[in-house]
Amino acid sequence: MLQKSEKRFRALVEHSMEEISLIDPDGTLTFESPTSRRPLGYPPDSFVGYNLFDLFHPDERQPQPDY
């Protein structure tokens, strides 16, 4: 059942016309849909594994709340 659900989710994400990003609570990008190439101009996996907060200019960063 779980494997079928995962296959369906992956198909939905990979064929969506919208850009879909999965980000861990700490800001690490774990997945970027193939459609991210259009707006970003980079291959979809270029930033996977990076902490997206590290890509912001220091003046643009805001403190993150503790959950």
Biopython code that builds the backbone (N, CA, C, O; Angstrom):
import numpy as np
from Bio.PDB.StructureBuilder import StructureBuilder

atoms = [
    (1, "MET", "N", (0.821, -1.197, 0.000)),
    (1, "MET", "CA", (0.000, 0.000, 0.000)),
    (1, "MET", "C", (0.869, 1.266, 0.000)),
    (1, "MET", "O", (0.629, 2.190, -0.777)),
    (2, "LEU", "N", (1.875, 1.296, 0.876)),
    (2, "LEU", "CA", (2.756, 2.460, 0.950)),
    (2, "LEU", "C", (3.533, 2.641, -0.351)),
    (2, "LEU", "O", (3.692, 3.765, -0.828)),
    (3, "GLN", "N", (4.014, 1.546, -0.924)),
    (3, "GLN", "CA", (4.768, 1.627, -2.173)),
    (3, "GLN", "C", (3.888, 2.186, -3.300)),
    (3, "GLN", "O", (4.358, 2.980, -4.115)),
    (4, "LYS", "N", (2.633, 1.780, -3.347)),
    (4, "LYS", "CA", (1.718, 2.289, -4.366)),
    (4, "LYS", "C", (1.477, 3.784, -4.169)),
    (4, "LYS", "O", (1.438, 4.543, -5.138)),
    (5, "SER", "N", (1.318, 4.201, -2.929)),
    (5, "SER", "CA", (1.111, 5.608, -2.616)),
    (5, "SER", "C", (2.336, 6.439, -2.998)),
    (5, "SER", "O", (2.202, 7.538, -3.536)),
    (6, "GLU", "N", (3.520, 5.915, -2.721)),
    (6, "GLU", "CA", (4.758, 6.627, -3.072)),
    (6, "GLU", "C", (4.902, 6.749, -4.589)),
    (6, "GLU", "O", (5.321, 7.797, -5.080)),
    (7, "LYS", "N", (4.566, 5.709, -5.330)),
    (7, "LYS", "CA", (4.645, 5.766, -6.791)),
    (7, "LYS", "C", (3.679, 6.815, -7.341)),
    (7, "LYS", "O", (4.017, 7.556, -8.264)),
    (8, "ARG", "N", (2.488, 6.871, -6.774)),
    (8, "ARG", "CA", (1.493, 7.842, -7.217)),
    (8, "ARG", "C", (1.951, 9.265, -6.909)),
    (8, "ARG", "O", (1.807, 10.159, -7.743)),
    (9, "PHE", "N", (2.502, 9.479, -5.715)),
    (9, "PHE", "CA", (3.014, 10.793, -5.335)),
    (9, "PHE", "C", (4.145, 11.210, -6.260)),
    (9, "PHE", "O", (4.163, 12.345, -6.736)),
    (10, "ARG", "N", (5.086, 10.313, -6.523)),
    (10, "ARG", "CA", (6.218, 10.627, -7.393)),
    (10, "ARG", "C", (5.738, 10.980, -8.802)),
    (10, "ARG", "O", (6.229, 11.938, -9.401)),
    (11, "ALA", "N", (4.797, 10.224, -9.328)),
    (11, "ALA", "CA", (4.265, 10.514, -10.669)),
    (11, "ALA", "C", (3.600, 11.883, -10.697)),
    (11, "ALA", "O", (3.778, 12.639, -11.652)),
    (12, "LEU", "N", (2.844, 12.205, -9.668)),
    (12, "LEU", "CA", (2.180, 13.499, -9.590)),
    (12, "LEU", "C", (3.200, 14.631, -9.580)),
    (12, "LEU", "O", (3.054, 15.604, -10.320)),
    (13, "VAL", "N", (4.216, 14.513, -8.758)),
    (13, "VAL", "CA", (5.229, 15.559, -8.624)),
    (13, "VAL", "C", (6.068, 15.690, -9.886)),
    (13, "VAL", "O", (6.330, 16.802, -10.343)),
    (14, "GLU", "N", (6.487, 14.573, -10.449)),
    (14, "GLU", "CA", (7.369, 14.619, -11.613)),
    (14, "GLU", "C", (6.663, 15.090, -12.886)),
    (14, "GLU", "O", (7.325, 15.541, -13.821)),
    (15, "HIS", "N", (5.353, 14.995, -12.937)),
    (15, "HIS", "CA", (4.620, 15.401, -14.133)),
    (15, "HIS", "C", (3.822, 16.684, -13.942)),
    (15, "HIS", "O", (3.082, 17.096, -14.836)),
    (16, "SER", "N", (3.966, 17.300, -12.812)),
    (16, "SER", "CA", (3.253, 18.542, -12.536)),
    (16, "SER", "C", (3.833, 19.678, -13.380)),
    (16, "SER", "O", (5.026, 19.691, -13.683)),
    (17, "MET", "N", (2.992, 20.613, -13.747)),
    (17, "MET", "CA", (3.456, 21.790, -14.477)),
    (17, "MET", "C", (4.039, 22.834, -13.521)),
    (17, "MET", "O", (4.697, 23.779, -13.955)),
    (18, "GLU", "N", (3.795, 22.660, -12.227)),
    (18, "GLU", "CA", (4.272, 23.599, -11.217)),
    (18, "GLU", "C", (5.601, 23.130, -10.645)),
    (18, "GLU", "O", (5.887, 21.933, -10.602)),
    (19, "GLU", "N", (6.396, 24.073, -10.214)),
    (19, "GLU", "CA", (7.637, 23.731, -9.534)),
    (19, "GLU", "C", (7.302, 23.273, -8.126)),
    (19, "GLU", "O", (6.557, 23.940, -7.409)),
    (20, "ILE", "N", (7.856, 22.130, -7.731)),
    (20, "ILE", "CA", (7.615, 21.581, -6.400)),
    (20, "ILE", "C", (8.955, 21.331, -5.741)),
    (20, "ILE", "O", (9.828, 20.674, -6.308)),
    (21, "SER", "N", (9.108, 21.858, -4.544)),
    (21, "SER", "CA", (10.326, 21.667, -3.767)),
    (21, "SER", "C", (9.959, 21.029, -2.440)),
    (21, "SER", "O", (8.949, 21.385, -1.832)),
    (22, "LEU", "N", (10.776, 20.087, -1.992)),
    (22, "LEU", "CA", (10.618, 19.517, -0.662)),
    (22, "LEU", "C", (11.812, 19.983, 0.164)),
    (22, "LEU", "O", (12.966, 19.810, -0.226)),
    (23, "ILE", "N", (11.504, 20.577, 1.309)),
    (23, "ILE", "CA", (12.538, 21.180, 2.144)),
    (23, "ILE", "C", (12.380, 20.676, 3.569)),
    (23, "ILE", "O", (11.283, 20.721, 4.126)),
    (24, "ASP", "N", (13.471, 20.193, 4.167)),
    (24, "ASP", "CA", (13.455, 19.780, 5.567)),
    (24, "ASP", "C", (13.234, 20.985, 6.466)),
    (24, "ASP", "O", (13.470, 22.119, 6.048)),
    (25, "PRO", "N", (12.785, 20.759, 7.695)),
    (25, "PRO", "CA", (12.567, 21.879, 8.619)),
    (25, "PRO", "C", (13.797, 22.761, 8.843)),
    (25, "PRO", "O", (13.665, 23.943, 9.161)),
    (26, "ASP", "N", (14.986, 22.188, 8.678)),
    (26, "ASP", "CA", (16.201, 22.996, 8.876)),
    (26, "ASP", "C", (16.574, 23.804, 7.634)),
    (26, "ASP", "O", (17.547, 24.558, 7.656)),
    (27, "GLY", "N", (15.802, 23.650, 6.543)),
    (27, "GLY", "CA", (16.055, 24.427, 5.333)),
    (27, "GLY", "C", (16.789, 23.673, 4.245)),
    (27, "GLY", "O", (17.091, 24.246, 3.199)),
    (28, "THR", "N", (17.087, 22.391, 4.466)),
    (28, "THR", "CA", (17.805, 21.601, 3.459)),
    (28, "THR", "C", (16.842, 21.150, 2.365)),
    (28, "THR", "O", (15.806, 20.545, 2.641)),
    (29, "LEU", "N", (17.199, 21.454, 1.124)),
    (29, "LEU", "CA", (16.404, 21.039, -0.028)),
    (29, "LEU", "C", (16.621, 19.548, -0.247)),
    (29, "LEU", "O", (17.755, 19.098, -0.416)),
    (30, "THR", "N", (15.528, 18.779, -0.245)),
    (30, "THR", "CA", (15.638, 17.332, -0.419)),
    (30, "THR", "C", (15.145, 16.850, -1.774)),
    (30, "THR", "O", (15.480, 15.746, -2.204)),
    (31, "PHE", "N", (14.344, 17.683, -2.451)),
    (31, "PHE", "CA", (13.831, 17.308, -3.772)),
    (31, "PHE", "C", (13.446, 18.566, -4.518)),
    (31, "PHE", "O", (12.925, 19.517, -3.935)),
    (32, "GLU", "N", (13.707, 18.562, -5.809)),
    (32, "GLU", "CA", (13.295, 19.663, -6.691)),
    (32, "GLU", "C", (12.699, 19.036, -7.942)),
    (32, "GLU", "O", (13.347, 18.210, -8.584)),
    (33, "SER", "N", (11.481, 19.411, -8.296)),
    (33, "SER", "CA", (10.808, 18.820, -9.453)),
    (33, "SER", "C", (11.501, 19.215, -10.761)),
    (33, "SER", "O", (12.175, 20.243, -10.826)),
    (34, "PRO", "N", (11.331, 18.395, -11.794)),
    (34, "PRO", "CA", (11.966, 18.685, -13.079)),
    (34, "PRO", "C", (11.597, 20.051, -13.661)),
    (34, "PRO", "O", (12.370, 20.616, -14.435)),
    (35, "THR", "N", (10.434, 20.586, -13.304)),
    (35, "THR", "CA", (10.006, 21.875, -13.850)),
    (35, "THR", "C", (10.785, 23.059, -13.290)),
    (35, "THR", "O", (10.592, 24.188, -13.742)),
    (36, "SER", "N", (11.659, 22.827, -12.317)),
    (36, "SER", "CA", (12.434, 23.936, -11.745)),
    (36, "SER", "C", (13.455, 24.489, -12.731)),
    (36, "SER", "O", (13.958, 25.596, -12.540)),
    (37, "ARG", "N", (13.761, 23.750, -13.762)),
    (37, "ARG", "CA", (14.745, 24.231, -14.754)),
    (37, "ARG", "C", (14.259, 25.512, -15.427)),
    (37, "ARG", "O", (15.052, 26.419, -15.679)),
    (38, "ARG", "N", (12.963, 25.592, -15.719)),
    (38, "ARG", "CA", (12.427, 26.777, -16.406)),
    (38, "ARG", "C", (12.683, 28.067, -15.634)),
    (38, "ARG", "O", (13.350, 28.957, -16.162)),
    (39, "PRO", "N", (12.181, 28.208, -14.403)),
    (39, "PRO", "CA", (12.365, 29.500, -13.726)),
    (39, "PRO", "C", (13.775, 29.728, -13.207)),
    (39, "PRO", "O", (14.234, 30.869, -13.137)),
    (40, "LEU", "N", (14.472, 28.645, -12.840)),
    (40, "LEU", "CA", (15.791, 28.807, -12.233)),
    (40, "LEU", "C", (16.932, 28.762, -13.241)),
    (40, "LEU", "O", (17.962, 29.409, -13.052)),
    (41, "GLY", "N", (16.746, 27.998, -14.310)),
    (41, "GLY", "CA", (17.800, 27.875, -15.301)),
    (41, "GLY", "C", (18.889, 26.882, -14.911)),
    (41, "GLY", "O", (19.919, 26.802, -15.580)),
    (42, "TYR", "N", (18.674, 26.134, -13.848)),
    (42, "TYR", "CA", (19.634, 25.133, -13.380)),
    (42, "TYR", "C", (18.979, 23.756, -13.436)),
    (42, "TYR", "O", (17.756, 23.649, -13.340)),
    (43, "PRO", "N", (19.778, 22.704, -13.589)),
    (43, "PRO", "CA", (19.208, 21.359, -13.506)),
    (43, "PRO", "C", (18.517, 21.175, -12.149)),
    (43, "PRO", "O", (18.974, 21.730, -11.149)),
    (44, "PRO", "N", (17.426, 20.406, -12.103)),
    (44, "PRO", "CA", (16.633, 20.272, -10.886)),
    (44, "PRO", "C", (17.398, 19.836, -9.646)),
    (44, "PRO", "O", (17.038, 20.238, -8.540)),
    (45, "ASP", "N", (18.429, 19.036, -9.791)),
    (45, "ASP", "CA", (19.134, 18.546, -8.601)),
    (45, "ASP", "C", (20.344, 19.402, -8.218)),
    (45, "ASP", "O", (21.135, 18.995, -7.367)),
    (46, "SER", "N", (20.498, 20.561, -8.821)),
    (46, "SER", "CA", (21.674, 21.401, -8.566)),
    (46, "SER", "C", (21.824, 21.831, -7.113)),
    (46, "SER", "O", (22.941, 21.971, -6.615)),
    (47, "PHE", "N", (20.698, 22.042, -6.432)),
    (47, "PHE", "CA", (20.759, 22.543, -5.061)),
    (47, "PHE", "C", (20.281, 21.526, -4.027)),
    (47, "PHE", "O", (20.220, 21.847, -2.840)),
    (48, "VAL", "N", (19.941, 20.309, -4.449)),
    (48, "VAL", "CA", (19.531, 19.278, -3.507)),
    (48, "VAL", "C", (20.693, 19.012, -2.546)),
    (48, "VAL", "O", (21.835, 18.819, -2.963)),
    (49, "GLY", "N", (20.372, 19.008, -1.262)),
    (49, "GLY", "CA", (21.387, 18.806, -0.229)),
    (49, "GLY", "C", (21.891, 20.109, 0.369)),
    (49, "GLY", "O", (22.518, 20.106, 1.428)),
    (50, "TYR", "N", (21.621, 21.222, -0.301)),
    (50, "TYR", "CA", (22.025, 22.533, 0.214)),
    (50, "TYR", "C", (20.982, 23.048, 1.201)),
    (50, "TYR", "O", (19.791, 22.767, 1.069)),
    (51, "ASN", "N", (21.443, 23.794, 2.175)),
    (51, "ASN", "CA", (20.538, 24.512, 3.051)),
    (51, "ASN", "C", (20.172, 25.802, 2.335)),
    (51, "ASN", "O", (21.035, 26.642, 2.080)),
    (52, "LEU", "N", (18.899, 25.959, 2.012)),
    (52, "LEU", "CA", (18.467, 27.108, 1.225)),
    (52, "LEU", "C", (18.684, 28.427, 1.950)),
    (52, "LEU", "O", (18.866, 29.460, 1.305)),
    (53, "PHE", "N", (18.668, 28.413, 3.278)),
    (53, "PHE", "CA", (18.910, 29.642, 4.023)),
    (53, "PHE", "C", (20.341, 30.145, 3.809)),
    (53, "PHE", "O", (20.605, 31.343, 3.908)),
    (54, "ASP", "N", (21.256, 29.225, 3.515)),
    (54, "ASP", "CA", (22.645, 29.620, 3.251)),
    (54, "ASP", "C", (22.782, 30.341, 1.913)),
    (54, "ASP", "O", (23.785, 31.016, 1.681)),
    (55, "LEU", "N", (21.798, 30.211, 1.035)),
    (55, "LEU", "CA", (21.863, 30.845, -0.275)),
    (55, "LEU", "C", (21.374, 32.296, -0.244)),
    (55, "LEU", "O", (21.595, 33.047, -1.194)),
    (56, "PHE", "N", (20.708, 32.690, 0.850)),
    (56, "PHE", "CA", (20.246, 34.072, 0.984)),
    (56, "PHE", "C", (21.404, 34.977, 1.373)),
    (56, "PHE", "O", (22.324, 34.549, 2.070)),
    (57, "HIS", "N", (21.362, 36.193, 0.937)),
    (57, "HIS", "CA", (22.323, 37.191, 1.370)),
    (57, "HIS", "C", (22.127, 37.401, 2.871)),
    (57, "HIS", "O", (20.986, 37.445, 3.332)),
    (58, "PRO", "N", (23.210, 37.534, 3.648)),
    (58, "PRO", "CA", (23.085, 37.695, 5.105)),
    (58, "PRO", "C", (22.125, 38.808, 5.529)),
    (58, "PRO", "O", (21.449, 38.677, 6.550)),
    (59, "ASP", "N", (22.055, 39.879, 4.779)),
    (59, "ASP", "CA", (21.145, 40.971, 5.141)),
    (59, "ASP", "C", (19.673, 40.589, 4.976)),
    (59, "ASP", "O", (18.796, 41.242, 5.540)),
    (60, "GLU", "N", (19.402, 39.539, 4.209)),
    (60, "GLU", "CA", (18.035, 39.120, 3.947)),
    (60, "GLU", "C", (17.552, 38.009, 4.883)),
    (60, "GLU", "O", (16.372, 37.658, 4.878)),
    (61, "ARG", "N", (18.456, 37.463, 5.678)),
    (61, "ARG", "CA", (18.089, 36.347, 6.572)),
    (61, "ARG", "C", (17.369, 36.876, 7.805)),
    (61, "ARG", "O", (17.674, 37.953, 8.317)),
    (62, "GLN", "N", (16.416, 36.093, 8.259)),
    (62, "GLN", "CA", (15.713, 36.397, 9.490)),
    (62, "GLN", "C", (15.905, 35.241, 10.450)),
    (62, "GLN", "O", (16.021, 34.095, 10.017)),
    (63, "PRO", "N", (15.940, 35.516, 11.737)),
    (63, "PRO", "CA", (16.086, 34.417, 12.705)),
    (63, "PRO", "C", (14.931, 33.435, 12.556)),
    (63, "PRO", "O", (13.788, 33.842, 12.351)),
    (64, "GLN", "N", (15.227, 32.148, 12.659)),
    (64, "GLN", "CA", (14.214, 31.118, 12.561)),
    (64, "GLN", "C", (13.675, 30.778, 13.950)),
    (64, "GLN", "O", (14.449, 30.678, 14.902)),
    (65, "PRO", "N", (12.375, 30.602, 14.075)),
    (65, "PRO", "CA", (11.814, 30.273, 15.384)),
    (65, "PRO", "C", (12.202, 28.858, 15.790)),
    (65, "PRO", "O", (12.405, 27.990, 14.941)),
    (66, "ASP", "N", (12.302, 28.637, 17.085)),
    (66, "ASP", "CA", (12.525, 27.285, 17.606)),
    (66, "ASP", "C", (11.163, 26.610, 17.773)),
    (66, "ASP", "O", (10.261, 27.156, 18.407)),
    (67, "TYR", "N", (11.030, 25.423, 17.198)),
    (67, "TYR", "CA", (9.748, 24.711, 17.310)),
    (67, "TYR", "C", (9.858, 23.635, 18.341)),
    (67, "TYR", "O", (8.889, 22.918, 18.591)),
]
sb = StructureBuilder()
sb.init_structure("model")
sb.init_model(0)
sb.init_chain("A")
sb.init_seg("    ")
for serial, (resi, resn, name, xyz) in enumerate(atoms, 1):
    if name == "N":
        sb.init_residue(resn, " ", resi, " ")
    sb.init_atom(name, np.array(xyz, "f"), 0.0, 1.0, " ", f" {name:<3s}", serial, name[0])
structure = sb.get_structure()
